[in-house]
Amino acid sequence: MPRRSYDQYCAVARALDAVGDRWTLLIVRELLGGSRRYTDLHADLPGVSTDMLASRLKDMERDELVTRRRLAPPGAAYVYELTARGRALLPALTALADWGAPALDEKRPTDAVRAHWFAVPLLARLAGHFPEGVAVVDIALDEGEFHVRLDAADPGYAEGPAAHPDVRLRLDAATCAALADGRLSLAEGIAAGRIEATGPGVPGEGRRQSAPAG
């Protein structure tokens, strides 16, 4: 299929030529957490058809946003990962998440939830709540666990717990949405008992603590 274009000599239009199609930026969101197999992507993008996902990945390879590589044995599966150009979309997704966070006021009955979907909006929020030296934060929800890297030189996230996090947060999805939206500060959440914070980056490790106001 020939590439569709807005045919406008405009930076915004050029960007949308590459990432404006449905599902493309959500695929970027998934791959910001690291390499993923096709089946993993399909599982964490509920609602996308297999044909649509395959088509979008092919388009993204063509536009040099993702690459596909074969894992060494015994895995021998193919995985997709972002190129440097693809990873450079993180600030754009962070801005979109910040803009969209107020719409997370109440979860709709039809809404799917994955814990790591909160990672992008939390990256910028959490960076403002912790003192210098806190670089890796584990976040555990009932829906799963992920960790974020707050290092300004290498921000990002990955699924699962980090090997040596500076802080561990346990909270529910509603609290996570409020934290991402800015309706709740970390200090308020901890004081109200909605967030449990432990780890070497929190004074008095192992106890629920107040955090620097943010």
Salt bridges, closest charged atoms under 4 A:
ASP21 OD1 - ARG4 NH2 2.83
GLU30 OE2 - ARG29 NH2 2.84
GLU30 OE1 - ARG36 NH1 3.00
GLU30 OE1 - HIS116 NE2 2.80
ASP40 OD2 - ARG37 NE 3.14
ASP44 OD2 - ARG36 NH2 2.58
ASP44 OD1 - ARG114 NE 2.86
ASP59 OD2 - ARG56 NH1 3.67
ASP59 OD1 - ARG62 NH1 3.50
ASP63 OD1 - ARG3 NH1 2.69
ASP63 OD1 - ARG62 NE 3.33
GLU81 OE2 - ARG69 NE 2.95
ASP98 OD1 - ARG125 NH2 2.81
ASP111 OD1 - ARG108 NE 3.16
ASP154 OD2 - ARG149 NE 3.40
GLU159 OE2 - ARG36 NH1 3.65
GLU159 OE1 - HIS116 ND1 3.44
ASP181 OD2 - ARG183 NE 2.51
